[in-house]
């Protein structure tokens, strides 16, 4: 059952609807989902439920992210920054 959840989350991470969010969420999911705690998985699933335009605005810093998403948005940004040049 957990494997099904992880597989579904990976697919949702890579098939967002916008290529930009695919490139932010997909690699992060590939690198981290298998090692996330249940609470971290819930937080990531909550991010996946958000609209791409909202996620993009939060990631780019154009709008503040909701308080509940701030820790994960910070980790996504740090991961994306570390990967720069490898896309």
HTML snippet that shows the backbone in 3Dmol.js (N, CA, C, O; Angstrom):
<script src="https://3Dmol.org/build/3Dmol-min.js"></script>
<div id="view" style="width:600px;height:400px;position:relative"></div>
<script>
const pdb = `
ATOM      1  N   UNK A   1       0.819  -1.194   0.000  1.00  0.00           N
ATOM      2  CA  UNK A   1       0.000   0.000   0.000  1.00  0.00           C
ATOM      3  C   UNK A   1       0.868   1.264   0.000  1.00  0.00           C
ATOM      4  O   UNK A   1       0.566   2.234  -0.696  1.00  0.00           O
ATOM      5  N   UNK A   2       1.944   1.240   0.785  1.00  0.00           N
ATOM      6  CA  UNK A   2       2.846   2.390   0.819  1.00  0.00           C
ATOM      7  C   UNK A   2       3.508   2.585  -0.539  1.00  0.00           C
ATOM      8  O   UNK A   2       3.672   3.718  -0.993  1.00  0.00           O
ATOM      9  N   UNK A   3       3.890   1.487  -1.191  1.00  0.00           N
ATOM     10  CA  UNK A   3       4.523   1.582  -2.511  1.00  0.00           C
ATOM     11  C   UNK A   3       3.580   2.220  -3.524  1.00  0.00           C
ATOM     12  O   UNK A   3       4.015   2.991  -4.380  1.00  0.00           O
ATOM     13  N   UNK A   4       2.296   1.903  -3.431  1.00  0.00           N
ATOM     14  CA  UNK A   4       1.308   2.509  -4.323  1.00  0.00           C
ATOM     15  C   UNK A   4       1.231   4.011  -4.097  1.00  0.00           C
ATOM     16  O   UNK A   4       1.163   4.790  -5.047  1.00  0.00           O
ATOM     17  N   UNK A   5       1.242   4.408  -2.835  1.00  0.00           N
ATOM     18  CA  UNK A   5       1.197   5.840  -2.510  1.00  0.00           C
ATOM     19  C   UNK A   5       2.419   6.552  -3.067  1.00  0.00           C
ATOM     20  O   UNK A   5       2.297   7.614  -3.678  1.00  0.00           O
ATOM     21  N   UNK A   6       3.594   5.976  -2.860  1.00  0.00           N
ATOM     22  CA  UNK A   6       4.824   6.589  -3.353  1.00  0.00           C
ATOM     23  C   UNK A   6       4.821   6.679  -4.878  1.00  0.00           C
ATOM     24  O   UNK A   6       5.223   7.696  -5.443  1.00  0.00           O
ATOM     25  N   UNK A   7       4.375   5.633  -5.530  1.00  0.00           N
ATOM     26  CA  UNK A   7       4.316   5.622  -6.992  1.00  0.00           C
ATOM     27  C   UNK A   7       3.368   6.713  -7.496  1.00  0.00           C
ATOM     28  O   UNK A   7       3.683   7.437  -8.441  1.00  0.00           O
ATOM     29  N   UNK A   8       2.212   6.818  -6.856  1.00  0.00           N
ATOM     30  CA  UNK A   8       1.233   7.846  -7.233  1.00  0.00           C
ATOM     31  C   UNK A   8       1.804   9.253  -7.020  1.00  0.00           C
ATOM     32  O   UNK A   8       1.615  10.139  -7.853  1.00  0.00           O
ATOM     33  N   UNK A   9       2.500   9.446  -5.905  1.00  0.00           N
ATOM     34  CA  UNK A   9       3.085  10.754  -5.604  1.00  0.00           C
ATOM     35  C   UNK A   9       4.190  11.104  -6.599  1.00  0.00           C
ATOM     36  O   UNK A   9       4.303  12.256  -7.018  1.00  0.00           O
ATOM     37  N   UNK A  10       5.001  10.123  -6.977  1.00  0.00           N
ATOM     38  CA  UNK A  10       6.050  10.385  -7.977  1.00  0.00           C
ATOM     39  C   UNK A  10       5.428  10.789  -9.301  1.00  0.00           C
ATOM     40  O   UNK A  10       5.885  11.733  -9.945  1.00  0.00           O
ATOM     41  N   UNK A  11       4.388  10.076  -9.707  1.00  0.00           N
ATOM     42  CA  UNK A  11       3.736  10.404 -10.971  1.00  0.00           C
ATOM     43  C   UNK A  11       3.143  11.812 -10.925  1.00  0.00           C
ATOM     44  O   UNK A  11       3.272  12.572 -11.885  1.00  0.00           O
ATOM     45  N   UNK A  12       2.500  12.158  -9.823  1.00  0.00           N
ATOM     46  CA  UNK A  12       1.919  13.495  -9.682  1.00  0.00           C
ATOM     47  C   UNK A  12       3.009  14.573  -9.642  1.00  0.00           C
ATOM     48  O   UNK A  12       2.771  15.713 -10.041  1.00  0.00           O
ATOM     49  N   UNK A  13       4.185  14.218  -9.169  1.00  0.00           N
ATOM     50  CA  UNK A  13       5.295  15.169  -9.121  1.00  0.00           C
ATOM     51  C   UNK A  13       5.841  15.464 -10.508  1.00  0.00           C
ATOM     52  O   UNK A  13       6.237  16.593 -10.796  1.00  0.00           O
ATOM     53  N   UNK A  14       5.862  14.457 -11.365  1.00  0.00           N
ATOM     54  CA  UNK A  14       6.425  14.591 -12.711  1.00  0.00           C
ATOM     55  C   UNK A  14       5.403  15.022 -13.751  1.00  0.00           C
ATOM     56  O   UNK A  14       5.787  15.449 -14.840  1.00  0.00           O
ATOM     57  N   UNK A  15       4.133  14.925 -13.453  1.00  0.00           N
ATOM     58  CA  UNK A  15       3.093  15.259 -14.437  1.00  0.00           C
ATOM     59  C   UNK A  15       2.156  16.309 -13.865  1.00  0.00           C
ATOM     60  O   UNK A  15       0.969  16.062 -13.650  1.00  0.00           O
ATOM     61  N   UNK A  16       2.716  17.478 -13.626  1.00  0.00           N
ATOM     62  CA  UNK A  16       1.987  18.565 -12.985  1.00  0.00           C
ATOM     63  C   UNK A  16       1.084  19.324 -13.941  1.00  0.00           C
ATOM     64  O   UNK A  16       0.007  19.779 -13.556  1.00  0.00           O
ATOM     65  N   UNK A  17       1.514  19.458 -15.164  1.00  0.00           N
ATOM     66  CA  UNK A  17       0.782  20.310 -16.093  1.00  0.00           C
ATOM     67  C   UNK A  17       1.658  21.444 -16.584  1.00  0.00           C
ATOM     68  O   UNK A  17       1.440  21.976 -17.672  1.00  0.00           O
ATOM     69  N   UNK A  18       2.648  21.816 -15.786  1.00  0.00           N
ATOM     70  CA  UNK A  18       3.637  22.790 -16.236  1.00  0.00           C
ATOM     71  C   UNK A  18       5.020  22.158 -16.110  1.00  0.00           C
ATOM     72  O   UNK A  18       5.347  21.540 -15.097  1.00  0.00           O
ATOM     73  N   UNK A  19       5.806  22.324 -17.138  1.00  0.00           N
ATOM     74  CA  UNK A  19       7.146  21.728 -17.161  1.00  0.00           C
ATOM     75  C   UNK A  19       8.008  22.271 -16.017  1.00  0.00           C
ATOM     76  O   UNK A  19       8.816  21.545 -15.438  1.00  0.00           O
ATOM     77  N   UNK A  20       7.825  23.541 -15.703  1.00  0.00           N
ATOM     78  CA  UNK A  20       8.627  24.148 -14.629  1.00  0.00           C
ATOM     79  C   UNK A  20       8.411  23.430 -13.297  1.00  0.00           C
ATOM     80  O   UNK A  20       9.365  23.146 -12.573  1.00  0.00           O
ATOM     81  N   UNK A  21       7.151  23.142 -12.984  1.00  0.00           N
ATOM     82  CA  UNK A  21       6.885  22.464 -11.710  1.00  0.00           C
ATOM     83  C   UNK A  21       7.289  20.993 -11.781  1.00  0.00           C
ATOM     84  O   UNK A  21       7.680  20.405 -10.773  1.00  0.00           O
ATOM     85  N   UNK A  22       7.195  20.397 -12.980  1.00  0.00           N
ATOM     86  CA  UNK A  22       7.713  19.027 -13.143  1.00  0.00           C
ATOM     87  C   UNK A  22       9.189  18.986 -12.759  1.00  0.00           C
ATOM     88  O   UNK A  22       9.638  18.065 -12.078  1.00  0.00           O
ATOM     89  N   UNK A  23       9.935  19.992 -13.201  1.00  0.00           N
ATOM     90  CA  UNK A  23      11.377  20.022 -12.979  1.00  0.00           C
ATOM     91  C   UNK A  23      11.764  20.387 -11.547  1.00  0.00           C
ATOM     92  O   UNK A  23      12.897  20.147 -11.129  1.00  0.00           O
ATOM     93  N   UNK A  24      10.839  20.959 -10.806  1.00  0.00           N
ATOM     94  CA  UNK A  24      11.087  21.240  -9.387  1.00  0.00           C
ATOM     95  C   UNK A  24      10.676  20.034  -8.541  1.00  0.00           C
ATOM     96  O   UNK A  24      11.457  19.543  -7.727  1.00  0.00           O
ATOM     97  N   UNK A  25       9.451  19.565  -8.740  1.00  0.00           N
ATOM     98  CA  UNK A  25       8.905  18.514  -7.874  1.00  0.00           C
ATOM     99  C   UNK A  25       9.372  17.106  -8.235  1.00  0.00           C
ATOM    100  O   UNK A  25       9.594  16.282  -7.348  1.00  0.00           O
ATOM    101  N   UNK A  26       9.522  16.822  -9.534  1.00  0.00           N
ATOM    102  CA  UNK A  26       9.894  15.481  -9.965  1.00  0.00           C
ATOM    103  C   UNK A  26      11.228  15.008  -9.409  1.00  0.00           C
ATOM    104  O   UNK A  26      11.285  13.959  -8.767  1.00  0.00           O
ATOM    105  N   UNK A  27      12.299  15.754  -9.639  1.00  0.00           N
ATOM    106  CA  UNK A  27      13.597  15.311  -9.102  1.00  0.00           C
ATOM    107  C   UNK A  27      13.615  15.240  -7.572  1.00  0.00           C
ATOM    108  O   UNK A  27      14.252  14.360  -6.995  1.00  0.00           O
ATOM    109  N   UNK A  28      12.913  16.170  -6.923  1.00  0.00           N
ATOM    110  CA  UNK A  28      12.845  16.142  -5.464  1.00  0.00           C
ATOM    111  C   UNK A  28      12.173  14.841  -4.995  1.00  0.00           C
ATOM    112  O   UNK A  28      12.649  14.174  -4.076  1.00  0.00           O
ATOM    113  N   UNK A  29      11.062  14.505  -5.648  1.00  0.00           N
ATOM    114  CA  UNK A  29      10.352  13.270  -5.291  1.00  0.00           C
ATOM    115  C   UNK A  29      11.246  12.056  -5.514  1.00  0.00           C
ATOM    116  O   UNK A  29      11.316  11.171  -4.661  1.00  0.00           O
ATOM    117  N   UNK A  30      11.928  12.011  -6.653  1.00  0.00           N
ATOM    118  CA  UNK A  30      12.817  10.881  -6.940  1.00  0.00           C
ATOM    119  C   UNK A  30      13.895  10.732  -5.870  1.00  0.00           C
ATOM    120  O   UNK A  30      14.240   9.618  -5.476  1.00  0.00           O
ATOM    121  N   UNK A  31      14.417  11.849  -5.411  1.00  0.00           N
ATOM    122  CA  UNK A  31      15.525  11.823  -4.452  1.00  0.00           C
ATOM    123  C   UNK A  31      15.085  11.583  -3.013  1.00  0.00           C
ATOM    124  O   UNK A  31      15.857  11.043  -2.221  1.00  0.00           O
ATOM    125  N   UNK A  32      13.858  11.975  -2.656  1.00  0.00           N
ATOM    126  CA  UNK A  32      13.503  11.998  -1.233  1.00  0.00           C
ATOM    127  C   UNK A  32      12.311  11.159  -0.797  1.00  0.00           C
ATOM    128  O   UNK A  32      12.247  10.772   0.370  1.00  0.00           O
ATOM    129  N   UNK A  33      11.373  10.864  -1.673  1.00  0.00           N
ATOM    130  CA  UNK A  33      10.134  10.213  -1.229  1.00  0.00           C
ATOM    131  C   UNK A  33      10.366   8.921  -0.447  1.00  0.00           C
ATOM    132  O   UNK A  33       9.720   8.693   0.575  1.00  0.00           O
ATOM    133  N   UNK A  34      11.259   8.098  -0.906  1.00  0.00           N
ATOM    134  CA  UNK A  34      11.476   6.787  -0.277  1.00  0.00           C
ATOM    135  C   UNK A  34      11.927   6.891   1.183  1.00  0.00           C
ATOM    136  O   UNK A  34      11.719   5.966   1.967  1.00  0.00           O
ATOM    137  N   UNK A  35      12.542   8.018   1.543  1.00  0.00           N
ATOM    138  CA  UNK A  35      13.085   8.180   2.894  1.00  0.00           C
ATOM    139  C   UNK A  35      12.258   9.107   3.776  1.00  0.00           C
ATOM    140  O   UNK A  35      12.633   9.360   4.921  1.00  0.00           O
ATOM    141  N   UNK A  36      11.148   9.615   3.269  1.00  0.00           N
ATOM    142  CA  UNK A  36      10.338  10.556   4.045  1.00  0.00           C
ATOM    143  C   UNK A  36       9.552   9.847   5.140  1.00  0.00           C
ATOM    144  O   UNK A  36       9.130   8.700   4.996  1.00  0.00           O
ATOM    145  N   UNK A  37       9.374  10.563   6.225  1.00  0.00           N
ATOM    146  CA  UNK A  37       8.522  10.074   7.317  1.00  0.00           C
ATOM    147  C   UNK A  37       7.059  10.214   6.885  1.00  0.00           C
ATOM    148  O   UNK A  37       6.767  10.911   5.912  1.00  0.00           O
ATOM    149  N   UNK A  38       6.150   9.568   7.590  1.00  0.00           N
ATOM    150  CA  UNK A  38       4.728   9.733   7.255  1.00  0.00           C
ATOM    151  C   UNK A  38       4.279  11.199   7.278  1.00  0.00           C
ATOM    152  O   UNK A  38       3.479  11.613   6.440  1.00  0.00           O
ATOM    153  N   UNK A  39       4.786  11.979   8.228  1.00  0.00           N
ATOM    154  CA  UNK A  39       4.427  13.394   8.306  1.00  0.00           C
ATOM    155  C   UNK A  39       4.971  14.167   7.101  1.00  0.00           C
ATOM    156  O   UNK A  39       4.290  15.036   6.558  1.00  0.00           O
ATOM    157  N   UNK A  40       6.190  13.848   6.690  1.00  0.00           N
ATOM    158  CA  UNK A  40       6.775  14.507   5.520  1.00  0.00           C
ATOM    159  C   UNK A  40       6.020  14.129   4.244  1.00  0.00           C
ATOM    160  O   UNK A  40       5.828  14.966   3.363  1.00  0.00           O
ATOM    161  N   UNK A  41       5.600  12.883   4.149  1.00  0.00           N
ATOM    162  CA  UNK A  41       4.805  12.454   2.996  1.00  0.00           C
ATOM    163  C   UNK A  41       3.479  13.205   2.949  1.00  0.00           C
ATOM    164  O   UNK A  41       3.033  13.619   1.879  1.00  0.00           O
ATOM    165  N   UNK A  42       2.853  13.378   4.103  1.00  0.00           N
ATOM    166  CA  UNK A  42       1.603  14.132   4.161  1.00  0.00           C
ATOM    167  C   UNK A  42       1.823  15.577   3.705  1.00  0.00           C
ATOM    168  O   UNK A  42       1.003  16.134   2.976  1.00  0.00           O
ATOM    169  N   UNK A  43       2.925  16.174   4.137  1.00  0.00           N
ATOM    170  CA  UNK A  43       3.231  17.554   3.739  1.00  0.00           C
ATOM    171  C   UNK A  43       3.486  17.646   2.238  1.00  0.00           C
ATOM    172  O   UNK A  43       3.037  18.591   1.589  1.00  0.00           O
ATOM    173  N   UNK A  44       4.199  16.674   1.686  1.00  0.00           N
ATOM    174  CA  UNK A  44       4.467  16.683   0.253  1.00  0.00           C
ATOM    175  C   UNK A  44       3.178  16.458  -0.529  1.00  0.00           C
ATOM    176  O   UNK A  44       2.963  17.079  -1.570  1.00  0.00           O
ATOM    177  N   UNK A  45       2.330  15.581  -0.033  1.00  0.00           N
ATOM    178  CA  UNK A  45       1.044  15.348  -0.690  1.00  0.00           C
ATOM    179  C   UNK A  45       0.191  16.618  -0.670  1.00  0.00           C
ATOM    180  O   UNK A  45      -0.536  16.893  -1.625  1.00  0.00           O
ATOM    181  N   UNK A  46       0.277  17.383   0.404  1.00  0.00           N
ATOM    182  CA  UNK A  46      -0.462  18.651   0.477  1.00  0.00           C
ATOM    183  C   UNK A  46       0.061  19.632  -0.570  1.00  0.00           C
ATOM    184  O   UNK A  46      -0.719  20.364  -1.179  1.00  0.00           O
ATOM    185  N   UNK A  47       1.370  19.649  -0.778  1.00  0.00           N
ATOM    186  CA  UNK A  47       1.958  20.497  -1.826  1.00  0.00           C
ATOM    187  C   UNK A  47       1.457  20.045  -3.194  1.00  0.00           C
ATOM    188  O   UNK A  47       1.130  20.878  -4.039  1.00  0.00           O
ATOM    189  N   UNK A  48       1.394  18.749  -3.417  1.00  0.00           N
ATOM    190  CA  UNK A  48       0.930  18.223  -4.703  1.00  0.00           C
ATOM    191  C   UNK A  48      -0.521  18.593  -4.981  1.00  0.00           C
ATOM    192  O   UNK A  48      -0.935  18.642  -6.139  1.00  0.00           O
ATOM    193  N   UNK A  49      -1.293  18.853  -3.941  1.00  0.00           N
ATOM    194  CA  UNK A  49      -2.702  19.218  -4.114  1.00  0.00           C
ATOM    195  C   UNK A  49      -2.874  20.685  -4.511  1.00  0.00           C
ATOM    196  O   UNK A  49      -3.963  21.096  -4.912  1.00  0.00           O
ATOM    197  N   UNK A  50      -1.812  21.469  -4.399  1.00  0.00           N
ATOM    198  CA  UNK A  50      -1.891  22.894  -4.732  1.00  0.00           C
ATOM    199  C   UNK A  50      -1.836  23.104  -6.248  1.00  0.00           C
ATOM    200  O   UNK A  50      -1.358  22.248  -6.993  1.00  0.00           O
ATOM    201  N   UNK A  51      -2.329  24.244  -6.677  1.00  0.00           N
ATOM    202  CA  UNK A  51      -2.300  24.628  -8.088  1.00  0.00           C
ATOM    203  C   UNK A  51      -0.875  25.017  -8.493  1.00  0.00           C
ATOM    204  O   UNK A  51      -0.138  25.613  -7.707  1.00  0.00           O
ATOM    205  N   UNK A  52      -0.502  24.677  -9.717  1.00  0.00           N
ATOM    206  CA  UNK A  52       0.842  24.992 -10.200  1.00  0.00           C
ATOM    207  C   UNK A  52       1.158  26.485 -10.139  1.00  0.00           C
ATOM    208  O   UNK A  52       2.264  26.870  -9.759  1.00  0.00           O
ATOM    209  N   UNK A  53       0.199  27.321 -10.509  1.00  0.00           N
ATOM    210  CA  UNK A  53       0.481  28.752 -10.512  1.00  0.00           C
ATOM    211  C   UNK A  53       0.770  29.268  -9.101  1.00  0.00           C
ATOM    212  O   UNK A  53       1.581  30.177  -8.927  1.00  0.00           O
ATOM    213  N   UNK A  54       0.110  28.692  -8.096  1.00  0.00           N
ATOM    214  CA  UNK A  54       0.402  29.076  -6.712  1.00  0.00           C
ATOM    215  C   UNK A  54       1.780  28.571  -6.295  1.00  0.00           C
ATOM    216  O   UNK A  54       2.572  29.308  -5.708  1.00  0.00           O
ATOM    217  N   UNK A  55       2.056  27.300  -6.605  1.00  0.00           N
ATOM    218  CA  UNK A  55       3.366  26.729  -6.271  1.00  0.00           C
ATOM    219  C   UNK A  55       4.491  27.529  -6.903  1.00  0.00           C
ATOM    220  O   UNK A  55       5.488  27.830  -6.248  1.00  0.00           O
ATOM    221  N   UNK A  56       4.333  27.874  -8.178  1.00  0.00           N
ATOM    222  CA  UNK A  56       5.375  28.618  -8.875  1.00  0.00           C
ATOM    223  C   UNK A  56       5.600  29.982  -8.228  1.00  0.00           C
ATOM    224  O   UNK A  56       6.742  30.411  -8.061  1.00  0.00           O
ATOM    225  N   UNK A  57       4.524  30.659  -7.866  1.00  0.00           N
ATOM    226  CA  UNK A  57       4.648  31.965  -7.206  1.00  0.00           C
ATOM    227  C   UNK A  57       5.377  31.831  -5.871  1.00  0.00           C
ATOM    228  O   UNK A  57       6.173  32.700  -5.516  1.00  0.00           O
ATOM    229  N   UNK A  58       5.119  30.765  -5.133  1.00  0.00           N
ATOM    230  CA  UNK A  58       5.792  30.552  -3.848  1.00  0.00           C
ATOM    231  C   UNK A  58       7.255  30.217  -4.051  1.00  0.00           C
ATOM    232  O   UNK A  58       8.120  30.743  -3.351  1.00  0.00           O
ATOM    233  N   UNK A  59       7.535  29.346  -5.003  1.00  0.00           N
ATOM    234  CA  UNK A  59       8.914  28.920  -5.258  1.00  0.00           C
ATOM    235  C   UNK A  59       9.754  30.087  -5.759  1.00  0.00           C
ATOM    236  O   UNK A  59      10.916  30.227  -5.378  1.00  0.00           O
ATOM    237  N   UNK A  60       9.174  30.921  -6.607  1.00  0.00           N
ATOM    238  CA  UNK A  60       9.905  32.072  -7.142  1.00  0.00           C
ATOM    239  C   UNK A  60       9.947  33.247  -6.171  1.00  0.00           C
ATOM    240  O   UNK A  60      10.658  34.224  -6.407  1.00  0.00           O
ATOM    241  N   UNK A  61       9.196  33.156  -5.089  1.00  0.00           N
ATOM    242  CA  UNK A  61       9.179  34.230  -4.111  1.00  0.00           C
ATOM    243  C   UNK A  61       8.288  35.395  -4.494  1.00  0.00           C
ATOM    244  O   UNK A  61       8.395  36.473  -3.910  1.00  0.00           O
ATOM    245  N   UNK A  62       7.411  35.195  -5.466  1.00  0.00           N
ATOM    246  CA  UNK A  62       6.506  36.264  -5.882  1.00  0.00           C
ATOM    247  C   UNK A  62       5.362  36.451  -4.894  1.00  0.00           C
ATOM    248  O   UNK A  62       4.794  37.538  -4.789  1.00  0.00           O
ATOM    249  N   UNK A  63       5.034  35.402  -4.182  1.00  0.00           N
ATOM    250  CA  UNK A  63       3.988  35.446  -3.152  1.00  0.00           C
ATOM    251  C   UNK A  63       4.466  34.609  -1.978  1.00  0.00           C
ATOM    252  O   UNK A  63       5.180  33.623  -2.162  1.00  0.00           O
ATOM    253  N   UNK A  64       4.077  34.997  -0.783  1.00  0.00           N
ATOM    254  CA  UNK A  64       4.460  34.173   0.372  1.00  0.00           C
ATOM    255  C   UNK A  64       3.666  32.871   0.387  1.00  0.00           C
ATOM    256  O   UNK A  64       2.465  32.858   0.117  1.00  0.00           O
ATOM    257  N   UNK A  65       4.345  31.795   0.702  1.00  0.00           N
ATOM    258  CA  UNK A  65       3.687  30.485   0.822  1.00  0.00           C
ATOM    259  C   UNK A  65       2.902  30.448   2.133  1.00  0.00           C
ATOM    260  O   UNK A  65       3.266  31.121   3.097  1.00  0.00           O
ATOM    261  N   UNK A  66       1.834  29.669   2.168  1.00  0.00           N
ATOM    262  CA  UNK A  66       1.126  29.485   3.440  1.00  0.00           C
ATOM    263  C   UNK A  66       2.089  28.923   4.494  1.00  0.00           C
ATOM    264  O   UNK A  66       2.990  28.144   4.184  1.00  0.00           O
ATOM    265  N   UNK A  67       1.880  29.326   5.701  1.00  0.00           N
ATOM    266  CA  UNK A  67       2.742  28.931   6.830  1.00  0.00           C
ATOM    267  C   UNK A  67       2.984  27.421   6.867  1.00  0.00           C
ATOM    268  O   UNK A  67       4.109  26.980   7.103  1.00  0.00           O
ATOM    269  N   UNK A  68       1.945  26.635   6.638  1.00  0.00           N
ATOM    270  CA  UNK A  68       2.075  25.173   6.714  1.00  0.00           C
ATOM    271  C   UNK A  68       3.027  24.618   5.658  1.00  0.00           C
ATOM    272  O   UNK A  68       3.618  23.557   5.858  1.00  0.00           O
ATOM    273  N   UNK A  69       3.182  25.323   4.540  1.00  0.00           N
ATOM    274  CA  UNK A  69       4.038  24.846   3.455  1.00  0.00           C
ATOM    275  C   UNK A  69       5.468  25.395   3.508  1.00  0.00           C
ATOM    276  O   UNK A  69       6.332  24.927   2.766  1.00  0.00           O
ATOM    277  N   UNK A  70       5.724  26.364   4.358  1.00  0.00           N
ATOM    278  CA  UNK A  70       7.038  27.027   4.365  1.00  0.00           C
ATOM    279  C   UNK A  70       8.224  26.079   4.526  1.00  0.00           C
ATOM    280  O   UNK A  70       9.188  26.204   3.772  1.00  0.00           O
ATOM    281  N   UNK A  71       8.202  25.138   5.470  1.00  0.00           N
ATOM    282  CA  UNK A  71       9.378  24.262   5.608  1.00  0.00           C
ATOM    283  C   UNK A  71       9.666  23.452   4.342  1.00  0.00           C
ATOM    284  O   UNK A  71      10.822  23.330   3.936  1.00  0.00           O
ATOM    285  N   UNK A  72       8.642  22.909   3.728  1.00  0.00           N
ATOM    286  CA  UNK A  72       8.846  22.100   2.532  1.00  0.00           C
ATOM    287  C   UNK A  72       9.234  22.966   1.338  1.00  0.00           C
ATOM    288  O   UNK A  72      10.066  22.556   0.528  1.00  0.00           O
ATOM    289  N   UNK A  73       8.657  24.134   1.215  1.00  0.00           N
ATOM    290  CA  UNK A  73       9.041  25.042   0.125  1.00  0.00           C
ATOM    291  C   UNK A  73      10.526  25.395   0.267  1.00  0.00           C
ATOM    292  O   UNK A  73      11.242  25.453  -0.733  1.00  0.00           O
ATOM    293  N   UNK A  74      10.989  25.627   1.485  1.00  0.00           N
ATOM    294  CA  UNK A  74      12.410  25.930   1.712  1.00  0.00           C
ATOM    295  C   UNK A  74      13.287  24.748   1.288  1.00  0.00           C
ATOM    296  O   UNK A  74      14.340  24.948   0.682  1.00  0.00           O
ATOM    297  N   UNK A  75      12.863  23.522   1.600  1.00  0.00           N
ATOM    298  CA  UNK A  75      13.642  22.347   1.199  1.00  0.00           C
ATOM    299  C   UNK A  75      13.632  22.167  -0.318  1.00  0.00           C
ATOM    300  O   UNK A  75      14.650  21.807  -0.908  1.00  0.00           O
ATOM    301  N   UNK A  76      12.487  22.417  -0.948  1.00  0.00           N
ATOM    302  CA  UNK A  76      12.412  22.341  -2.409  1.00  0.00           C
ATOM    303  C   UNK A  76      13.357  23.345  -3.054  1.00  0.00           C
ATOM    304  O   UNK A  76      14.055  23.017  -4.014  1.00  0.00           O
ATOM    305  N   UNK A  77      13.382  24.565  -2.530  1.00  0.00           N
ATOM    306  CA  UNK A  77      14.265  25.600  -3.073  1.00  0.00           C
ATOM    307  C   UNK A  77      15.729  25.231  -2.888  1.00  0.00           C
ATOM    308  O   UNK A  77      16.531  25.402  -3.807  1.00  0.00           O
ATOM    309  N   UNK A  78      16.083  24.733  -1.723  1.00  0.00           N
ATOM    310  CA  UNK A  78      17.475  24.345  -1.469  1.00  0.00           C
ATOM    311  C   UNK A  78      17.885  23.209  -2.398  1.00  0.00           C
ATOM    312  O   UNK A  78      18.999  23.208  -2.922  1.00  0.00           O
ATOM    313  N   UNK A  79      17.000  22.250  -2.603  1.00  0.00           N
ATOM    314  CA  UNK A  79      17.289  21.125  -3.491  1.00  0.00           C
ATOM    315  C   UNK A  79      17.462  21.618  -4.926  1.00  0.00           C
ATOM    316  O   UNK A  79      18.414  21.235  -5.606  1.00  0.00           O
ATOM    317  N   UNK A  80      16.545  22.465  -5.383  1.00  0.00           N
ATOM    318  CA  UNK A  80      16.619  22.997  -6.752  1.00  0.00           C
ATOM    319  C   UNK A  80      17.894  23.807  -6.934  1.00  0.00           C
ATOM    320  O   UNK A  80      18.540  23.713  -7.977  1.00  0.00           O
ATOM    321  N   UNK A  81      18.256  24.585  -5.957  1.00  0.00           N
ATOM    322  CA  UNK A  81      19.475  25.407  -6.021  1.00  0.00           C
ATOM    323  C   UNK A  81      20.709  24.508  -6.124  1.00  0.00           C
ATOM    324  O   UNK A  81      21.623  24.795  -6.897  1.00  0.00           O
ATOM    325  N   UNK A  82      20.735  23.447  -5.365  1.00  0.00           N
ATOM    326  CA  UNK A  82      21.875  22.516  -5.375  1.00  0.00           C
ATOM    327  C   UNK A  82      21.980  21.802  -6.729  1.00  0.00           C
ATOM    328  O   UNK A  82      23.073  21.409  -7.135  1.00  0.00           O
ATOM    329  N   UNK A  83      20.867  21.634  -7.418  1.00  0.00           N
ATOM    330  CA  UNK A  83      20.841  20.928  -8.704  1.00  0.00           C
ATOM    331  C   UNK A  83      21.109  21.847  -9.894  1.00  0.00           C
ATOM    332  O   UNK A  83      21.261  21.359 -11.014  1.00  0.00           O
ATOM    333  N   UNK A  84      21.170  23.131  -9.687  1.00  0.00           N
ATOM    334  CA  UNK A  84      21.348  24.065 -10.802  1.00  0.00           C
ATOM    335  C   UNK A  84      22.508  23.617 -11.687  1.00  0.00           C
ATOM    336  O   UNK A  84      23.578  23.230 -11.216  1.00  0.00           O
ATOM    337  N   UNK A  85      22.248  23.688 -12.969  1.00  0.00           N
ATOM    338  CA  UNK A  85      23.278  23.288 -13.921  1.00  0.00           C
ATOM    339  C   UNK A  85      23.228  21.812 -14.279  1.00  0.00           C
ATOM    340  O   UNK A  85      23.929  21.369 -15.189  1.00  0.00           O
ATOM    341  N   UNK A  86      22.396  21.038 -13.563  1.00  0.00           N
ATOM    342  CA  UNK A  86      22.288  19.613 -13.854  1.00  0.00           C
ATOM    343  C   UNK A  86      20.985  19.278 -14.574  1.00  0.00           C
ATOM    344  O   UNK A  86      20.698  18.106 -14.816  1.00  0.00           O
ATOM    345  N   UNK A  87      20.208  20.277 -14.912  1.00  0.00           N
ATOM    346  CA  UNK A  87      18.937  20.039 -15.610  1.00  0.00           C
ATOM    347  C   UNK A  87      19.194  20.046 -17.098  1.00  0.00           C
ATOM    348  O   UNK A  87      18.266  19.865 -17.886  1.00  0.00           O
TER     349      UNK A  87
END
`;
const viewer = $3Dmol.createViewer("view");
viewer.addModel(pdb, "pdb");
viewer.setStyle({}, {cartoon: {color: "spectrum"}});
viewer.zoomTo();
viewer.render();
</script>
